[in-house]
Structure formats: structure tokens, C-alpha cells
Amino acid sequence: MSTPTHPLQIRDYRLVWLARFASVAATTAMVVVVAAQTYQIARTDYGYDTKQAAFLIGTLGLAQFIPFLLLTPVAGLVADRMDRRFVGAASSLLDLLVALSLIAANTLGVISLPLLFVMAALHGAARVFIGPAISSIVPNVVPAEILPMAVATGSIAWQSASVLGPALGGFLLARGDALPYVWSAVLLAIAIVALLFIKPLPIKPKSTEPPLRQISEGARFVWRERFLLGCVSLDLFAVLLGGATAMLPAFAYDVLHVGDEGLGLLRAAPALGAALVALFLAFFPLSRNVGPKMLWAVAIFGAATLAFGLSKSFPFSLAMLALLGAADQVSVFVRGTLVQLNTPDEMRGRVSSISGLAISASNELGEMQSGLAAGLFGAVWAVALGGVGAIVVTAAWAVLFPELRRAKTFAPQYRHAPPKEGPAP
């Protein structure tokens, strides 16, 4: 059998791609609709003003982050010690139950802020297991020499789904409160089936080390490898400060005045920019000066966030969101490839869970930070100041982690020998 030259030639990779596309399209639709309903209920049923409602959206992000924080160590170990197909399928099933619950609540007219917060927390709990499981499958089914291409092709699934999910979610929300969740439920069912059809993965040797030691070993590995630590923490702090998506309901309803469908377009714009870049990288992946390019991409992300925050024009706002999405995709591609190739397979689940925790912290805690800032300064200045913060963080990380500036290729750059798991003393 000839050696594949592109990951899509591999059956199991196509199933992973489909599972990722379906799950991301479902979850991004749910996230934007839950945030929109939270904002609208706060404004109409509780009489909150725009600053108070924006702050409430921020606390919604915190509700999703808390289970992520608590369960991340367990999720990484589960992905390393159990069949990753079944872990991803079971997590998607939990998200499916969340979607079905929201369908019932909206159909019966009993949707409320407490219910939305509970569902957001359960959604966060599902996501903490989905990410490490699915991302850790890819190196098991794709040869190392085409893994960068697999990461870029996987990003097409992620970003195209992130365009379709929010856009269709906003479109369906304008026509019925339960419809976006029906769409999400169907897609999650597809993701579950795709994961279960992947061929059995290599059996991992059982470790005799205590579970807590196995969990801590992943954290120690990332901490010891400054290169990995710089990659993971750069995204954490830059997006934590520069996340604009949390405030999109406030911009759609009270700054740009474009309503539900406009909200869907605003939410989809970053993913559209990212999808176009991912499509390019799938066929022409970066291979030189990858570290400096990642740093420049994060700086552009911050500048585009600043421009969006100050914009009063809907078309210009869409353009800036597309630009920040494109810049973020370059960063995601470089960071994702570096993390996968600089991590031993027996630790990929745990390292992926730590990376996922950083991403969740940057997104959900970024929403909390944006909500708090919006409560103090308003949504416009919260986003604009966050963009400035992302630029400052990039400059600081270029100095604090010179390893990032010096990364010319994706070749592994261990400072220490990869850890070997053995019997407990």
C-alpha cells in the first residue's frame, strides 16, 4: 500500500475530520445562542442595562470554565489511558443531552437564566474531555511526516464549522428559539457515529504509577520544557486580554444594531478569516521561521481586536473580525503543530488537556474579564483595551521566551529527555 501524501487519503483521519467538524459546528452554534439568550433575558426579563447584561455574559464564560479547570487533569489522563474514540463519543453524548434539554426548555417556554448557566457548565464539562481525546487521535492515524498538513487540514474542519455554526445558529434563532439546538443535536449525533467508526487505536501499556503522579507528570513536563510553556502561555494571556467574541451580543444589539442575524455574521466572521487561512495552510503549510511568525500573528490579532472595538461600521467590524480570525489561525496552526511534535505519544492526552485548559482559560476567563471590563467601561472600551493588552503580551513573551523567536522549524526541541513511565517506587 502506497504511503499517503495527504491526511485526507487516510480513512480514519477523514472520520476524525468529520467528527471535529460536526462537534464544532454544533457547539459553536450552542455557545452563541446561549450567550444571546442570556443577554436578551437579562435585558427584557430582569431590566438590566447594557453594562449589567454584558457583565452577565462574562459570568457565563466563568460557568463554563470552572468544570474545565476542575476536570482537566482527569481528562488528560483518561485520554492517555482509555480508548480515545470512546472518550470523545461519550463526551459528545453529554453535549447532545445538553442540546436536547435546551430544545425541551425552549419548546415548553421554561428557559431561564439559571437553566442557561447550568447548561453552560455541563457544556464546559463535555468539552474538557472532547478536546484531548479527538486531538490525540490524529497522531495515531497520521504519519509524522504529514502531521503538520493534518493539523492544518483539521483546522479547516474547525474553522469552517465555526463559520457555519454561529451563522446558522443566529439565522435559526431569529426563526425559533429551539431551532438552533435541534441543529446542534443532529450534528452531535453525527460526531458520535464518526468517532465510533474509527478503527481500534493502538493499545496503551498500563502504567503502575499512581493516577495522581501520572496527572502531575504532564504538568511537570510542560513546565520543564520552556518551549512548550511559552507556546501554551502565549495563547492563554493574549486571548485572555484580547478576546472580542464574548461581547458580540452587546455589539450586535446595542452598538451596531444588527440583531440576531447580524450577531450570527459577527460570530462567524473570525472563523471565516481563519478558515481561508487554514485552507491555504492545508496545501502550503508553514515550515520556516515558525516561531517569529506565530508571534507576529498574535500581535496582528491584538491590533485587529483594537480596531474592531473602536469601529462603528458593520462592514468594517466584519473585516476586522475576519482579520483577527486569520491571524489567530496562523498562531493556532504553529502552536498546535509544535505541541503535537514536541510531546511523546504516551503523554499527548495530558499535554493536550493542559493546552486545552489554557485555551479554555483564555476564552472563558477572557469572557469573564471582558464582562468585568464592560461593566466598568462599557463593551467598546473593554474590547479596545483588550486588543492593546494582547499586543503588550506578545512583546513581553518575545523577550521572556526567546525560544519562540528562535524556533525556525517544527523539529522537536526537548531541553530534557522525554519522561519515561515506569513502575512506582
Beta strands, then each sheet from edge to edge (+ up, - down):
end
